[in-house]
Amino acid sequence: MKFHKTKDGKKIKLADLELSHLENIIKWIERKAKEGLNKKSLSSLELTKACLTQIKKSEKALNAFVTVTEEEALSQAANADKEIN
């Protein structure tokens, strides 16, 4: 098991550090998505399409989803955009 030593001398498992970094990236993406939706520079449909594209790109390697309901997701996103506007 690999460890990273912090400035204050604590040892952190490298896997935990990588997970923490990934969580920070996800939080940043969430903030940017919310900001885009609030400013209307990004639609729900555009965001959903981007997420579905990423799922398609990574699903074979990750095998993280039992079912992806693309049509339903796109329909719900389009309805959300209608309600917002």
C-alpha positions, 0 to 999 in steps of 0.5 A: 500500500502506498502512502503520501506524507502531508506537510504536518507529517500525517500519512494518507493512503494514496487511494484515499488521496486520489478519491478525495481529488476525484470528489473535488473534481466532481464538486467543481463540475457540479458547481459549474453545471449549476452555474450554467443552468442558473445563468441559462448559458447551459440547458438541461438538455445540453447537460443531459446529453453531455452526461450521456455522452460520457456514460457511453464513452466510459461504460464499457470500462467502468461497467457502472450502470445496470440500465441507462434510460437515455430517451427518458433522461432526454425527455425529462431534461427537455421538460425541465427546460420548458418549465424553467423558460 
